[in-house]
């Protein structure tokens, strides 16, 4: 296949995207594909032309564009297959406040939250217990995320988000330990236990991307009943949002069981990222995982309804 590898973009996670694309390109080449890199930052206007000159697009973007559904909507419009979820599920999952509404309506536990799209009036309170987290509503990689332990820390944390041009989400802190679970196709992969080594407070950007920043154990060393519960919730969240191909759901596990933090529709795809680790525990190599994602993406596009394109001479 001729594959257009889309990476880079203009979000704060640009460098993470470009770094991950290197391993993907090598894996796709080992699978026998011809790979062309494409960065939307310098040439967004050339995306459709580049995509239609290829058989498949492999998207390795984080944040917006990519996880917001824009790239997927363009590719659907010209019927070029790609891996992962379609435009609607991508947008809903990235918009944390929207995703949490849907998941809660489907009976999936998630911490209480307040959506803060603009700077609040002086004296505003989110009416949530402390500690709480303030994060970009549509961000990832824990960028500009703060753990707030007292009211005086709330406005600086919100300002950090607004200064980056984002909307904010205030979320009650969920006690316990972190687990994550990926869904591939219609199957939940083995769960992963995450223990941050650097910050000690939460799985922040440094813990995610610095060497030895966190201990990621797969399969998670928890009892079978808890692992099954997390896998079931990951599947329910995946389908509640309409995800396809692959997603990864992150949880905090406390005394009352797991609660969903968020769903990622384009999770990290370096050979040492969480989803490839889970796939490896299920017996899949990184190349196997890439091949399966391509297979699912091709099948998804083939199932889309035919376009009703105007014929020449019909106006």
Beta strands, then each sheet from edge to edge (+ up, - down):
strand 1: 2-7
strand 2: 34-38
strand 3: 56-60
strand 4: 81-82
strand 5: 113-116
strand 6: 132-136
strand 7: 146-148
strand 8: 168-172
strand 9: 177-184
strand 10: 187-188
strand 11: 192-196
strand 12: 214-218
strand 13: 246-254
strand 14: 257-264
sheet 1: 2+ 1+ 3+ 4+
sheet 2: 5+ 8- 6+ 7-
sheet 3: 10+ 9- 11+ 12-
sheet 4: 10+ 9- 13+ 14-
end
